[in-house]
Amino acid sequence: MKDTVAVTGGRGMLGSDLASRLQALGYGVRVLDLPDFDLADARQLEAKLEGADLVVNCAAFTNVDLAEELKETAMRVNALGPGLLGAWAKPRGAYVIHISTDYVFDGASRHPYVETDQPNPVSVYGRSKWEGEKNILQSGCRAAILRVQWSYGIHGTNFIAKLVESARSGKELKVVSDQVGAPTWTVDTAGAICALIEERREGIFHYASSGFASRYEVAVFAARKLGLANRIAPCLSAEFALPAVRPKSSRFCTDKIRQTAGCRIRPWEEALGEFLELAGRRIVGP
C-alpha cells in the first residue's frame, strides 16, 4: 500500500470524491470530519493525524454570507486550523495540500489571476481563507496550496444544486450575469490533487476547468442539459442584497499546474455536461 493520506473535511463535496480517488490509486485513506474531528482543536489534530504521511485539508467554513456574522468561527476554522496543521506537519516532515479559494481575490482584475497576484479579499470568508494560506506558508511545512473555484459535485451544496432546487417551483429564475468564472467538478479537482501528491509539488497553484462563463450562462447551459422549462433571466449582483461581496471575476490562469503537475484540464462545458448526464436524475428527481 502507498502512503497514508488523511483527508480533513473528508465527508464534504471535494473530500468525498478525493477519498474515493485516493483509495482507487492504492493509498491508505483516513477520512476526518465533524463531528468527530475539529481541525482547530490542537489535541484532536495531534491524535487523529498520528501516523499520516500527508494531509489534504478540505475542511473549511464555506458559508460565505454566514461568515460575515460568525467572523470568529470562520477565522477559527479557515485560519487557525491550517496554522495548527502546518505546525503539526513541520517537525514530522509530513506533506500538506491545503485547499483555498478564488475569494482571496477582489475580482477586479481584467486578466486571469496567476499565483503571484496579490490577494485582496472583500469578504470575511475570503480574508479567513487568505489568513489560512499565510499560516500554512509561515509554518514552514512542505505544502501546496490549491486555489479552486465554483465547485460542484454530488455530495454537497453548490450552485448547480441550488439552481435545480429553485427550478422546481417552475417560476422564472434570475441569475447574475456579472460574476465570471469556471464551474469545476470536484471529481476533476480530485484528480489534480492526486497529481500534486504523486509529484509532491510545493507552492501555490490555481485549478479550474478551462474557459470562462457568467453564472447566468452556466445556468442556461445546465437548464438546457436537464430539460428544465423555466425561463432564466440575467440580472446584476447589485439586485441581490447579500451580506458578503462576491468577486466579479474569478478567472484563473492554470498554466502552472498544467506544466508542473501534468494535469489535464477539461473545458467547463465538457465536465459539467458529463456530470449532468451522470447525476441528472438524482439532481432533478422524479
Secondary structure, DSSP 8 states (H G I E B T S, - for coil): ---EEEEETTTSHHHHHHHHHHHHTT-EEEEE-TTT--TT-HHHHHHHHTT-SEEEE------HHHHHH-HHHHHIIIIIHHHHHHHHHHHHT-EEEEEEEGGGS-S--SS-B-TTS-----SHHHHHHHHHHHHHHHHT-EEEEEEE-SEE-SSS--HHHHHHHHHTT-S-EEEESS-EE--EEHHHHHHHHHHHHHHT--EEEE---BS-EEHHHHHHHHHHHHT----EEEE-GGGS--SS---SB--B--HHHHHHH-----BHHHHHHHHHHHHHHHHH--
